Amino acid sequence: MLRGKPVCALYSICLAAGTLLFTVQAAFSELNLGPEQLVTAGGSAVVVPGYSVPSFVDWNNDGFKDLIVGEGSGSCTPKVRVYINSGAYGNPQFTGYFYAQSNGSDLTTPGSGCLGLFPRVVYWDADNYKDLLVGQSDGKIRLFLNDGAGDENPTFDGGTLLQVGDPGSKTDIDVGSRATSTVVDWNSDGRKDLVVGAYDGKIHIFLNEGTDASPDFRSESFAQENGSNLFVPINRSSPVVLDLDDDGKKDLLAGNTEGQLLFYSNVGSDGSPVFSGHSLIDADGSVIDLMGVIDARSRPFVCDWTGDGLPDVLIGAGDGQVHLYQGVPEPASLSLLAVGGLVLIRRRR
């Protein structure tokens, strides 16, 4: 669970016929994680060349989510691996893999340093086919559109760099280096926006001023923390944006250079997120910290791996493996029942 104090707590007292009932229910973030596991394929841990960037989506439209892993670095060719799920719902199983294709060849982009590429499956335009958004190590973002072959076996065109600026004066989006891009409706206007982490530790925001099916980015802004640009400590921010504390407002979860996970609760509104400080995420009672991994670079993805409705977290890192932290239920609330001087503890679920 999140370190520190609970988000909120509920206390109630009922006195009847000499019986005191005192209920204590601490409500933490819904991100309550068990011990680290490694995702396997064919009985062995998944290991890709260079740095891993995982996600969990239904690649072939068979109703089961599959494992998508970006791989590569400055010395390993960046590619996108696809592991098709051959297991049952809630029990993913993988064997072999293949590479995503662009114009008849393995899809790739320039890589350098600690990032090959950062892939995310998106539905970008109006054709209802999967497209692929790829953050590049050089700080740019390339969109690979589905070439029209279908959604059961997606293949892609040669890719186009996304741009920002007014019509007639647009330039390539460039966040400096290590672009970790994701799509989310940041300002709740019904149109997809672009949220990008980077080496500089900032969260770069590109609001869509076009339509949801034809995005148009005119300017760049930054996520805010206490009135200033938010910086993820130790740089190399890798953001996930979703409501993690069940208050109806999108929050921010970020990886960083050291392999940690940082939670930023939204203290603004859902349509105008702002943040004030962060908490380090625990797993099985210890802070997630991939310090044992050389050049850790945590790159998280939140999903429902086990199909139980609880959020699970996949983390890619410098060891090329895919680290899995499964969500576990919050501890049951406790009722203290005082009868005749004897205090009984009742556990409620």
QUISUL-V696731 format. One record per residue. RES is the residue in three letters. SS is DSSP state (H for helix, E for strand, L for the rest). D_LAST is the distance of its C-alpha to the last C-alpha in Angstrom with 1 decimal. Layout:
res ss d_last
RES SS D_LAST
RES SS D_LAST
//
This chain:
res ss d_last
MET L 17.7
LEU E 20.4
ARG L 22.5
GLY L 23.0
LYS L 21.3
PRO L 18.1
VAL L 19.1
CYS E 17.8
ALA E 15.9
LEU E 14.9
TYR E 16.0
SER E 16.5
ILE E 18.5
CYS E 19.2
LEU E 22.2
ALA E 23.1
ALA L 25.3
GLY L 25.2
THR E 21.5
LEU E 20.0
LEU E 16.4
PHE E 15.6
THR E 12.3
VAL E 12.3
GLN E 10.6
ALA E 12.7
ALA E 13.1
PHE L 15.1
SER L 17.0
GLU L 15.3
LEU L 17.7
ASN L 15.9
LEU E 18.1
GLY E 18.7
PRO E 22.1
GLU E 25.3
GLN E 26.6
LEU E 29.9
VAL L 30.3
THR E 32.8
ALA E 35.4
GLY L 37.4
GLY L 35.8
SER E 36.8
ALA E 35.3
VAL L 36.3
VAL E 39.0
VAL L 41.1
PRO L 44.4
GLY E 43.9
TYR L 40.8
SER L 37.8
VAL E 36.2
PRO E 33.4
SER E 31.7
PHE E 29.8
VAL E 31.2
ASP L 32.5
TRP L 36.2
ASN L 37.7
ASN L 35.8
ASP L 34.6
GLY L 31.0
PHE L 29.9
LYS L 29.7
ASP E 32.3
LEU E 32.9
ILE E 35.5
VAL E 37.0
GLY E 39.7
GLU E 42.0
GLY E 45.2
SER L 46.7
GLY L 50.2
SER L 51.4
CYS L 49.3
THR L 49.7
PRO L 46.8
LYS E 45.3
VAL E 42.2
ARG E 40.7
VAL E 38.8
TYR E 36.8
ILE L 36.0
ASN L 32.7
SER L 33.6
GLY L 30.2
ALA E 27.5
TYR L 24.9
GLY L 22.3
ASN E 24.7
PRO L 27.7
GLN L 30.9
PHE L 34.2
THR L 37.7
GLY L 40.6
TYR L 41.0
PHE E 43.6
TYR E 44.6
ALA L 44.3
GLN E 47.8
SER E 50.0
ASN L 53.4
GLY L 53.5
SER E 52.7
ASP E 49.7
LEU L 48.2
THR L 48.9
THR L 49.4
PRO L 51.1
GLY L 49.1
SER E 49.8
GLY L 48.3
CYS L 44.5
LEU E 43.8
GLY L 45.0
LEU E 43.2
PHE E 39.9
PRO E 39.2
ARG E 36.7
VAL E 36.8
VAL E 37.4
TYR L 38.7
TRP L 41.6
ASP L 44.0
ALA L 44.2
ASP L 44.7
ASN L 41.0
TYR L 41.7
LYS L 40.0
ASP E 41.8
LEU E 41.5
LEU E 41.4
VAL E 42.6
GLY E 42.7
GLN E 45.8
SER L 46.6
ASP L 49.5
GLY L 47.2
LYS L 48.0
ILE E 45.8
ARG E 46.9
LEU E 45.8
PHE E 46.4
LEU L 46.6
ASN E 46.0
ASP L 49.5
GLY L 48.9
ALA L 48.5
GLY L 45.2
ASP L 41.4
GLU L 41.0
ASN L 43.1
PRO L 43.5
THR L 46.5
PHE E 47.7
ASP L 50.8
GLY L 52.4
GLY L 50.2
THR E 51.0
LEU E 50.4
LEU L 48.4
GLN E 50.4
VAL E 50.1
GLY L 52.7
ASP L 54.7
PRO L 56.5
GLY L 59.6
SER L 58.5
LYS L 55.3
THR E 54.7
ASP E 52.3
ILE L 48.9
ASP L 49.1
VAL L 46.5
GLY L 48.6
SER L 47.0
ARG L 43.8
ALA L 42.6
THR E 38.9
SER E 38.6
THR E 35.9
VAL E 35.9
VAL E 33.7
ASP L 34.4
TRP L 34.6
ASN L 36.0
SER L 34.2
ASP L 37.5
GLY L 36.7
ARG L 38.8
LYS L 38.0
ASP E 38.9
LEU E 39.4
VAL E 37.5
VAL E 39.1
GLY E 38.6
ALA L 41.7
TYR L 43.3
ASP L 43.9
GLY L 40.2
LYS L 40.2
ILE E 38.2
HIS E 41.0
ILE E 40.4
PHE E 42.7
LEU L 42.1
ASN E 43.2
GLU L 46.0
GLY L 46.8
THR L 44.7
ASP L 41.5
ALA L 43.7
SER L 46.4
PRO L 45.2
ASP L 47.7
PHE E 47.1
ARG L 49.5
SER L 48.3
GLU L 46.0
SER E 43.7
PHE E 41.1
ALA L 37.5
GLN E 37.7
GLU E 36.2
ASN L 37.4
GLY L 40.4
SER E 41.6
ASN E 41.2
LEU L 38.0
PHE L 38.8
VAL L 36.3
PRO L 37.3
ILE L 39.6
ASN L 40.3
ARG L 39.8
SER L 37.0
SER E 35.0
PRO E 32.7
VAL E 29.7
VAL E 29.1
LEU E 25.8
ASP L 23.1
LEU L 20.8
ASP L 19.1
ASP L 18.3
ASP L 20.9
GLY L 23.2
LYS L 25.8
LYS L 27.0
ASP E 26.6
LEU E 28.6
LEU E 27.8
ALA E 30.9
GLY E 32.4
ASN L 35.5
THR L 38.4
GLU L 36.7
GLY L 33.8
GLN E 31.1
LEU E 28.5
LEU E 28.6
PHE E 26.3
TYR E 28.0
SER L 26.0
ASN E 28.0
VAL L 29.3
GLY L 31.6
SER L 30.9
ASP L 30.0
GLY L 33.7
SER L 35.0
PRO L 32.7
VAL L 33.6
PHE E 32.0
SER L 32.2
GLY L 31.5
HIS L 29.2
SER E 26.5
LEU E 26.7
ILE E 23.9
ASP E 22.3
ALA E 21.5
ASP L 20.0
GLY L 20.8
SER E 24.4
VAL E 26.1
ILE L 27.2
ASP E 30.9
LEU L 33.1
MET L 36.0
GLY L 36.8
VAL L 37.7
ILE L 41.3
ASP L 41.4
ALA L 37.6
ARG L 37.4
SER L 33.7
ARG E 33.5
PRO E 29.9
PHE E 28.6
VAL E 25.0
CYS E 23.9
ASP L 21.3
TRP L 22.8
THR L 20.3
GLY L 19.7
ASP L 15.9
GLY L 16.0
LEU L 15.4
PRO L 18.7
ASP E 20.7
VAL E 24.0
LEU E 27.4
ILE E 30.1
GLY E 33.8
ALA L 36.1
GLY L 39.5
ASP L 39.1
GLY L 38.9
GLN E 35.6
VAL E 32.3
HIS E 29.5
LEU E 26.0
TYR E 22.7
GLN E 19.7
GLY E 16.6
VAL L 13.5
PRO L 9.8
GLU L 9.4
PRO L 8.4
ALA L 5.1
SER E 6.7
LEU E 9.0
SER E 10.8
LEU E 14.4
LEU E 16.2
ALA E 19.9
VAL E 22.0
GLY L 25.7
GLY L 25.5
LEU E 22.7
VAL E 19.5
LEU E 16.4
ILE E 13.2
ARG E 10.0
ARG E 6.8
ARG E 3.8
ARG L 0.0
//
